Amino acid sequence: MKKTILLTISLFSISLIQAQQRTITTAVPFLTVSADARAAGMADLGVATSADAFSQQWNPAKYAFAKDKQGVSASYTPYLTGLANDISLGQFTYYNKISDRSAFAGSLRYFGFGDIELRKTGDPDEQFATVAPNEFALDGSYSLKLSEKFSMAVGARYIHSNLKVATDNGDATAASSFAIDVAGFYQSEEIAYSKFNGRWRAGFNIQNLGPKISYDNDEISSNFLPANLKLGTGFDFILDDYNKLGLTVELNKLLVPTPKVSYDSNSSSFSGDDMNGDGVVNSDDYTLANNEYRRTGWVSGVFKSLGDAPDGFSEELKEVMYSIGAEYSYQDSFAMRAGYHHENIDKSGLRYFSLGAGFKYTSLKIDVSYLFSASKIPNPLENTLRFSLTLNFGDKYEEY
């Protein structure tokens, strides 16, 4: 039996082990999973939607435009339900508007892998141990209106990943890191058109900028955090005092370097750069490229990610994911949502549709969502209902 067993991100990328070219993987990918059912119902977008209690994950700058002084939210997301029934993601969020122009917020996100039984090699009937690996992130943010239409926010995040499992020889230490976010949000005044009123929205968020995470405290075993850039814009069709339709589109790109050499398990072949100059791309090139990749610092990795794809700009475009979402709401008490998410087949290949609904009674709001895969690659959230609850209270801040 090996000295240690490391539970890697395979549970997240189990659906991605296909023939994709140079798929980018990171540590702690649970940070990128949508925790709230409202965003999930619109195909996992939220950087430019209207403010809600879950804005901490998508764009904390939106809190400065929140209508309620305070809000708390909780969510539960089952994960890989086709594989196990005790893997899940939970999140709790709280925000407070200090004034009409500023707000602070905090959240706790917890991902549990459930109970895992370890058995010794050569004696599968003998149980070695039962472990419960987990990961969590603790966030805080502050947002401020710089004008009546634009706000910005900064966020900080502590990340703890307890995936390294002790064996006979012990040696099981958790890994940790920290990250920062920088976000902005624009929301126009309500504009009168000929047959309806409207409002423009736009937002950006540069997320998870921080040191790489390592379970063995060495350079080669370190992994990038899922740093990413979100850009989005949307428009609200305010049809009358009761009916509103919001349309939003969002782009997302990982700010993580692209691997220079990839391995195709279907054809047992390597592709990419000839690292050792022998004229053939093989396993030696894969090892050299992997070691170089691991030694890349996180700061230089962010800048390299904008132009390091081996196939040039065309491959950089393939790394851009997009989502399109719509939300119809009636009297702010009932909402229906739909969305589509697209990723290039040469990268992760995930494509899916989503549906969702929201119900509000006085200060309590309940949201649900459901996902349908639109590609041959299985999605870890297929056939899964996601739930979230929101409770708003305190003074009201009217929109202009």
C-alpha positions as CSV (number, residue, x, y, z in Angstrom):
1,M,0.0,0.0,0.0
2,K,1.3,3.4,-0.8
3,K,2.5,5.7,2.0
4,T,-0.4,8.1,1.5
5,I,-3.6,8.3,-0.5
6,L,-4.6,11.7,-1.9
7,L,-8.2,12.2,-2.8
8,T,-7.8,14.5,-5.8
9,I,-10.3,16.4,-7.8
10,S,-11.3,13.3,-9.8
11,L,-14.8,13.4,-8.3
12,F,-15.2,16.7,-10.1
13,S,-13.5,15.9,-13.3
14,I,-14.8,12.3,-13.6
15,S,-17.0,13.5,-16.5
16,L,-14.1,15.2,-18.3
17,I,-11.8,12.2,-18.8
18,Q,-12.5,11.9,-22.4
19,A,-10.5,12.9,-25.5
20,Q,-10.4,16.6,-24.8
21,Q,-7.2,18.4,-25.7
22,R,-5.3,20.2,-23.0
23,T,-8.2,20.3,-20.5
24,I,-7.4,22.8,-17.7
25,T,-7.8,21.3,-14.2
26,T,-7.3,23.1,-10.8
27,A,-7.4,22.4,-7.1
28,V,-10.5,23.0,-5.0
29,P,-12.9,23.1,-8.0
30,F,-15.8,23.2,-5.5
31,L,-15.3,27.0,-5.5
32,T,-16.7,27.1,-9.1
33,V,-19.8,25.0,-8.4
34,S,-23.0,27.1,-8.3
35,A,-24.4,26.9,-4.8
36,D,-27.6,28.8,-5.2
37,A,-30.6,27.6,-7.1
38,R,-31.4,31.0,-8.6
39,A,-28.1,31.2,-10.5
40,A,-28.2,27.4,-11.3
41,G,-31.7,27.9,-12.9
42,M,-30.0,30.3,-15.4
43,A,-27.2,27.9,-16.3
44,D,-24.8,29.1,-13.5
45,L,-24.5,32.8,-14.2
46,G,-24.8,35.7,-11.8
47,V,-22.1,38.3,-12.3
48,A,-24.5,40.7,-13.9
49,T,-27.9,39.6,-12.5
50,S,-29.8,41.8,-10.0
51,A,-28.5,41.7,-6.4
52,D,-29.5,38.9,-4.0
53,A,-28.2,37.3,-0.9
54,F,-26.0,34.9,-2.9
55,S,-24.1,37.7,-4.7
56,Q,-21.0,36.8,-2.6
57,Q,-20.1,33.9,-5.0
58,W,-20.9,35.8,-8.2
59,N,-20.2,39.5,-7.7
60,P,-20.1,41.0,-4.2
61,A,-20.3,44.5,-5.7
62,K,-24.0,43.9,-6.3
63,Y,-24.7,44.1,-2.5
64,A,-24.4,47.9,-2.7
65,F,-27.6,47.8,-4.9
66,A,-29.5,45.4,-2.6
67,K,-33.1,46.5,-1.8
68,D,-33.1,45.0,1.8
69,K,-30.8,46.1,4.6
70,Q,-29.9,42.5,5.6
71,G,-30.2,39.0,4.3
72,V,-29.3,35.5,5.1
73,S,-29.3,32.5,2.8
74,A,-28.6,28.8,2.9
75,S,-28.4,26.2,0.1
76,Y,-27.9,22.5,-0.4
77,T,-26.6,20.8,-3.5
78,P,-26.3,17.0,-3.8
79,Y,-23.3,16.1,-6.0
80,L,-22.7,13.0,-8.2
81,T,-26.0,11.4,-7.1
82,G,-25.4,8.6,-9.6
83,L,-22.2,7.6,-7.7
84,A,-23.0,8.2,-4.0
85,N,-25.8,9.7,-1.9
86,D,-23.6,11.5,0.7
87,I,-21.6,13.9,-1.5
88,S,-22.9,17.4,-1.2
89,L,-22.1,21.2,-1.2
90,G,-23.6,23.5,1.3
91,Q,-23.4,27.3,1.7
92,F,-24.4,29.9,4.2
93,T,-24.3,33.6,3.5
94,Y,-25.0,36.8,5.3
95,Y,-24.9,40.4,4.1
96,N,-25.6,43.8,5.8
97,K,-26.0,47.2,4.1
98,I,-24.1,49.7,6.2
99,S,-25.7,52.5,4.3
100,D,-27.4,53.2,1.0
101,R,-23.9,53.2,-0.6
102,S,-22.0,50.3,1.1
103,A,-22.4,46.8,2.4
104,F,-20.4,43.9,3.9
105,A,-21.0,40.2,3.5
106,G,-19.6,36.9,4.7
107,S,-20.2,33.3,3.6
108,L,-19.1,29.7,4.5
109,R,-19.0,27.1,1.8
110,Y,-18.6,23.4,2.7
111,F,-18.1,20.4,0.4
112,G,-18.3,17.0,1.9
113,F,-17.2,13.8,0.1
114,G,-19.1,11.6,2.5
115,D,-17.7,8.5,4.2
116,I,-15.0,6.6,2.3
117,E,-13.8,3.1,3.3
118,L,-10.1,2.4,2.7
119,R,-9.0,-1.2,2.2
120,K,-5.4,-2.6,2.0
121,T,-4.0,-3.7,-1.3
122,G,-3.9,-7.5,-1.5
123,D,-6.6,-7.9,1.1
124,P,-9.8,-6.2,-0.1
125,D,-11.9,-7.7,2.6
126,E,-9.9,-6.1,5.4
127,Q,-11.0,-2.5,6.1
128,F,-8.2,-0.1,6.9
129,A,-10.1,3.0,7.9
130,T,-13.2,5.1,7.2
131,V,-12.5,8.7,6.5
132,A,-14.7,11.7,5.7
133,P,-12.6,14.1,3.5
134,N,-13.9,17.6,3.1
135,E,-13.1,21.1,1.9
136,F,-14.4,24.5,2.9
137,A,-14.0,28.2,2.2
138,L,-14.7,31.2,4.4
139,D,-15.3,34.5,2.6
140,G,-15.7,38.1,3.5
141,S,-16.3,41.2,1.2
142,Y,-16.9,44.9,1.3
143,S,-18.8,46.8,-1.5
144,L,-19.1,50.5,-2.1
145,K,-21.0,52.6,-4.6
146,L,-18.6,54.9,-6.5
147,S,-21.6,56.6,-8.2
148,E,-25.3,56.1,-8.4
149,K,-24.9,53.6,-11.1
150,F,-21.6,51.8,-10.4
151,S,-20.1,49.9,-7.4
152,M,-17.0,48.0,-6.7
153,A,-16.1,45.3,-4.1
154,V,-13.1,43.5,-2.8
155,G,-13.3,40.1,-1.2
156,A,-11.0,37.8,0.7
157,R,-11.2,34.0,1.0
158,Y,-9.6,31.3,3.3
159,I,-9.5,27.9,1.7
160,H,-9.0,24.6,3.6
161,S,-8.8,21.3,1.8
162,N,-8.6,18.1,3.9
163,L,-8.3,15.4,1.2
164,K,-5.0,13.7,2.1
165,V,-5.8,10.6,3.9
166,A,-3.5,8.9,6.5
167,T,-2.5,5.3,6.0
168,D,-0.4,2.9,8.0
169,N,2.4,5.5,8.2
170,G,0.3,8.5,9.1
171,D,1.4,11.6,7.2
172,A,-2.0,13.3,6.6
173,T,-1.9,17.0,6.6
174,A,-4.6,19.3,5.2
175,A,-3.7,22.0,2.6
176,S,-4.8,25.6,2.8
177,S,-4.5,28.8,0.9
178,F,-6.1,32.2,0.6
179,A,-7.5,34.3,-2.3
180,I,-8.9,37.7,-3.2
181,D,-11.6,38.9,-5.5
182,V,-12.0,42.2,-7.3
183,A,-15.5,43.0,-8.7
184,G,-17.6,45.7,-10.2
185,F,-21.3,46.2,-11.0
186,Y,-23.2,48.7,-13.1
187,Q,-27.0,49.2,-13.0
188,S,-28.6,52.0,-14.9
189,E,-31.6,54.0,-14.0
190,E,-35.0,52.7,-15.2
191,I,-35.3,53.9,-18.8
192,A,-38.7,54.6,-20.5
193,Y,-39.1,53.1,-24.0
194,S,-42.1,53.3,-26.2
195,K,-43.8,50.1,-25.0
196,F,-41.9,49.2,-21.8
197,N,-39.4,50.4,-19.3
198,G,-35.9,48.9,-19.1
199,R,-32.7,48.8,-17.1
200,W,-29.2,47.8,-18.2
201,R,-26.9,45.7,-16.0
202,A,-23.2,44.8,-16.3
203,G,-20.6,43.2,-14.1
204,F,-17.1,41.7,-13.8
205,N,-15.4,39.7,-11.2
206,I,-11.7,38.5,-11.0
207,Q,-11.9,35.6,-8.6
208,N,-9.7,33.4,-6.6
209,L,-6.4,35.2,-7.1
210,G,-4.0,33.5,-4.6
211,P,-1.1,31.2,-4.0
212,K,-1.2,27.6,-5.3
213,I,-2.3,24.9,-2.9
214,S,-0.1,21.9,-2.1
215,Y,-0.6,18.8,0.1
216,D,3.0,17.9,0.3
217,N,4.5,21.4,0.6
218,D,6.7,21.1,-2.5
219,E,6.7,22.8,-5.8
220,I,6.0,19.8,-8.1
221,S,2.8,18.7,-6.2
222,S,1.3,22.2,-6.0
223,N,-1.9,23.0,-7.9
224,F,-3.4,26.3,-9.1
225,L,-6.5,27.7,-7.5
226,P,-9.4,28.2,-10.0
227,A,-8.7,31.8,-10.7
228,N,-11.1,33.1,-13.2
229,L,-12.5,36.2,-15.0
230,K,-16.3,36.6,-15.2
231,L,-17.8,39.2,-17.5
232,G,-21.5,39.7,-18.0
233,T,-24.2,42.0,-19.2
234,G,-28.0,42.0,-19.1
235,F,-31.2,43.9,-19.6
236,D,-34.5,44.0,-17.7
237,F,-37.7,44.4,-19.7
238,I,-40.0,46.0,-17.1
239,L,-43.3,45.4,-18.8
240,D,-45.6,46.9,-16.1
241,D,-45.8,47.2,-12.3
242,Y,-46.1,43.4,-12.0
243,N,-44.2,41.7,-14.9
244,K,-40.5,41.8,-15.6
245,L,-38.3,39.8,-17.9
246,G,-34.5,39.8,-17.4
247,L,-32.0,38.5,-20.0
248,T,-28.4,38.0,-19.2
249,V,-25.3,36.6,-20.9
250,E,-22.0,35.8,-19.2
251,L,-18.5,34.9,-20.3
252,N,-16.0,33.1,-18.0
253,K,-12.3,32.2,-18.5
254,L,-10.0,30.4,-16.2
255,L,-6.9,32.5,-15.4
256,V,-4.8,29.3,-15.3
257,P,-2.1,28.3,-17.8
258,T,-2.8,25.8,-20.5
259,P,-0.9,22.5,-20.4
260,K,1.6,22.3,-23.3
261,V,1.3,18.6,-23.8
262,S,-1.8,16.4,-23.4
263,Y,-2.5,12.7,-23.4
264,D,-5.4,11.2,-25.2
265,S,-6.5,8.0,-23.4
266,N,-8.7,6.9,-26.3
267,S,-5.9,6.7,-28.8
268,S,-3.0,6.4,-26.3
269,S,-1.2,9.3,-28.0
270,F,0.4,12.6,-26.9
271,S,-0.1,16.0,-28.5
272,G,1.2,19.5,-28.1
273,D,4.7,20.9,-27.9
274,D,7.9,19.0,-28.6
275,M,9.5,19.8,-25.3
276,N,12.8,17.9,-25.7
277,G,13.4,18.6,-29.3
278,D,13.6,15.1,-30.6
279,G,10.9,15.6,-33.3
280,V,8.3,13.4,-31.6
281,V,5.7,14.3,-28.9
282,N,5.9,11.5,-26.3
283,S,5.7,10.6,-22.6
284,D,9.1,12.4,-22.0
285,D,7.6,15.6,-23.4
286,Y,4.5,15.1,-21.2
287,T,6.7,14.8,-18.1
288,L,8.8,17.8,-18.9
289,A,5.7,19.9,-19.7
290,N,4.0,18.8,-16.5
291,N,7.1,19.7,-14.3
292,E,7.4,23.1,-16.0
293,Y,3.7,23.6,-15.5
294,R,3.9,22.8,-11.8
295,R,6.8,25.2,-11.3
296,T,4.9,28.1,-12.7
297,G,4.0,30.7,-10.0
298,W,0.4,31.7,-9.6
299,V,1.0,35.4,-10.5
300,S,2.9,34.6,-13.7
301,G,0.3,31.9,-14.3
302,V,-2.5,34.5,-14.4
303,F,-0.7,36.5,-17.1
304,K,0.4,33.4,-19.1
305,S,-3.2,32.2,-19.2
306,L,-4.2,35.1,-21.5
307,G,-2.0,34.0,-24.3
308,D,-0.2,30.7,-23.7
309,A,-2.5,28.2,-25.6
310,P,-0.2,26.1,-27.9
311,D,-2.6,26.6,-30.9
312,G,-2.7,30.4,-30.4
313,F,-5.7,32.7,-30.2
314,S,-8.1,30.2,-31.6
315,E,-7.4,27.9,-28.7
316,E,-7.7,30.8,-26.2
317,L,-11.2,31.4,-27.5
318,K,-12.0,27.7,-26.9
319,E,-11.2,28.3,-23.2
320,V,-14.0,30.9,-22.9
321,M,-17.2,29.5,-21.5
322,Y,-20.5,31.2,-21.9
323,S,-23.9,31.1,-20.3
324,I,-27.2,32.6,-21.4
325,G,-30.1,33.0,-18.9
326,A,-33.6,34.4,-18.7
327,E,-35.7,35.2,-15.6
328,Y,-39.4,36.1,-15.6
329,S,-40.8,37.4,-12.4
330,Y,-44.3,38.4,-11.4
331,Q,-44.7,41.0,-8.6
332,D,-41.4,39.9,-7.1
333,S,-43.3,36.9,-5.6
334,F,-42.9,34.3,-8.3
335,A,-40.1,33.6,-10.8
336,M,-39.4,31.2,-13.7
337,R,-35.9,30.7,-15.1
338,A,-34.1,29.0,-17.9
339,G,-30.5,28.9,-19.2
340,Y,-27.9,27.3,-21.4
341,H,-24.2,26.8,-20.7
342,H,-21.6,26.0,-23.3
343,E,-18.0,24.8,-23.1
344,N,-15.8,23.8,-26.1
345,I,-15.5,20.1,-26.8
346,D,-11.7,20.4,-27.0
347,K,-11.6,21.6,-23.4
348,S,-14.2,20.2,-20.9
349,G,-17.1,19.8,-23.3
350,L,-19.8,20.4,-20.7
351,R,-23.0,21.7,-22.2
352,Y,-26.3,21.8,-20.5
353,F,-29.7,23.4,-20.2
354,S,-31.3,24.4,-16.9
355,L,-34.7,25.2,-15.5
356,G,-35.6,26.9,-12.2
357,A,-38.3,28.6,-10.2
358,G,-38.6,30.9,-7.2
359,F,-41.3,31.5,-4.7
360,K,-41.5,34.4,-2.2
361,Y,-43.7,34.7,0.8
362,T,-43.3,37.9,2.8
363,S,-39.5,37.9,3.6
364,L,-38.8,34.2,2.8
365,K,-37.8,33.1,-0.6
366,I,-37.4,29.5,-1.9
367,D,-35.6,28.7,-5.1
368,V,-35.2,25.4,-7.0
369,S,-33.4,24.3,-10.1
370,Y,-32.8,21.3,-12.4
371,L,-30.1,20.6,-15.0
372,F,-30.3,18.7,-18.3
373,S,-27.1,17.7,-20.1
374,A,-26.8,18.7,-23.8
375,S,-23.6,16.7,-24.6
376,K,-22.4,13.1,-24.5
377,I,-20.2,14.0,-21.5
378,P,-22.0,13.2,-18.2
379,N,-22.5,16.2,-15.9
380,P,-22.0,15.6,-12.1
381,L,-25.1,17.6,-11.4
382,E,-27.4,15.8,-13.8
383,N,-30.8,14.6,-12.4
384,T,-30.2,16.8,-9.3
385,L,-32.6,19.2,-7.7
386,R,-30.8,22.2,-6.0
387,F,-32.5,24.1,-3.3
388,S,-31.8,27.5,-1.6
389,L,-33.5,29.6,1.0
390,T,-33.2,33.4,1.5
391,L,-34.5,35.5,4.3
392,N,-34.4,39.3,3.9
393,F,-35.2,41.7,6.7
394,G,-34.6,45.3,7.9
395,D,-35.1,48.6,6.2
396,K,-35.9,48.8,2.5
397,Y,-33.7,50.7,0.0
398,E,-35.9,51.8,-3.0
399,E,-34.5,51.8,-6.5
400,Y,-34.4,55.0,-8.3
